[in-house]
Amino acid sequence: MEEQKKPSMPDVDLSALTEDEEQIDITQEIEEAADQAALESEIEAAIEQVVAERDEFKVRFMRALADAENMRKRSERDRREAEQYGGSKLARDLLPVYDNLSRALEAATDEQREVSGALLEGVELTMRELLNVFGKHGIEPIQPEIGDNFDPQLHQAMFEAPLPETKAGDIIQVSLTGFMLHDRLLRPAQVGVSSNPG
């Protein structure tokens, strides 16, 4: 068999090829470094975006948590107020019943007490029971005494008169008993006040 002739390679300047290869390598490295820097920049931007979103969600969560806590406190306060003061309208409507029973007992003379003792005793028991019910529900009477100082937070001045031997602001007459519902004024006591100068 005849030996096949191998095609001959053209003569190449190896030093030139090496320089080109080096340039290609450097170019590739630069491109790879640029790609790597661009990728790192994109990753950093993505991380910054995720951190910003996380911070925004954290702020929203904290606000929602605070809103929920405020709502819980508000609803608890509203529930307590409804429990304590929800019956204030009914209580106000019952105050005239107390007033009428008081007037009936004050108007009874000794003669009427002898004749209708059992009836007046029933009225007194009804009055006592009404005051017990008031007490159970936090309704307390405001019963100022003559000579006490006028308190605009608890009393309503119905008139002023210059009464001797009193000083200005002294209560000289109690017209109507007032009532408190827990710590709120249900009805002020109606009083007359001295207007003596000095």
Secondary structure, 3 states (H helix, E strand, C coil): CCCCCCCCCCCCCHHHHHHHHHHHHHHHHHHHHHHHHHHHHHHHHHHHHHHHHHHHHHHHHHHHHHHHHHHHHHHHHHHHHHHHHCCHHHHHHHHHHHHHHHHHHHHCCHHHHHHCHHHHHHHHHHHHHHHHHHHHCCEEEECCCCCCECCCCCEEEEEEECCCCCCCCEEEEEEECEEEECCEEEECEEEEEECCCC
